[in-house]
Amino acid sequence: MEIENVTFKLAVITKTGECMLRIATLIGVTSIVFVSVVPFANAAQISPNPNYGDIYLTWCPWDPDSSCGTAENYLDPFENYGLIVIGEGGQLSNYGAINNYGVIGASYHNSDYSGNGSLNNFGMIYATGSIGDRYLNNFGVAEIHVEGRMNFGTIDNSGTIGSSGILINSGTFTNTGFFENAGYTNFEDNPGLKYIQTDGQTSNYGQIVFSSIEILGGSLSGRGTLVGDVNIGSSATVMPGSSPGTLHIDGDLHSNGNLFLKSQD
């Protein structure tokens, strides 16, 4: 049996330090022809900047010991208007700033985005694998799938974050957008960290763990569990449950806000 007219793209790192798209054509079941593939030695600056195309970072089965599929960013900023997919065994390390207006995704369980820089998201990021950085400023959409993980320092969200996986942060999480948690969200290595909402909405169907959870404005809803002391401000609204249900609080509750209860008919 032959498979015809099937194409896929790989991003590889060349010895000259460029991250380039390579196109391979699958001709038959056992025959693969790679076009202009050059040796790859070490990770290099991801390019071009800005990116309007497709960049795929994935390990190379024909040379599994190389650093094929790895890239780094030292630019401030590197701008992405296209698609960056970190695939199986791929890695993107950020030490500068990435402004994302397109899509960045860790699409496999062992794909990894990490670093000590900042990610400013105006488009979409998603994690089936792992995505983490020192700082996340989210104006767009961030999705964490069931098997995925995001690990950030400080998080400022004025967009949408939806999590069915694990969200870890080692700084303050400030929400003025929409945060829906159906997984597990907590602080790391610092017992004084806070989740602060001054506007927007927190909808929790999983578990949120912080030393202090401050809902000063906007709304809090869901039927999950909040672990930590919860402070409800005078401009905030709490709507426990989901037609109806129970919102669990494992800690002290202080409320100056509005509490709405709905009974089952």
Salt bridges, closest charged atoms under 4 A:
ASP54 OD2 - LYS9 NZ 3.45
GLU143 OE1 - HIS145 NE2 3.75
GLU214 OE2 - LYS194 NZ 3.40
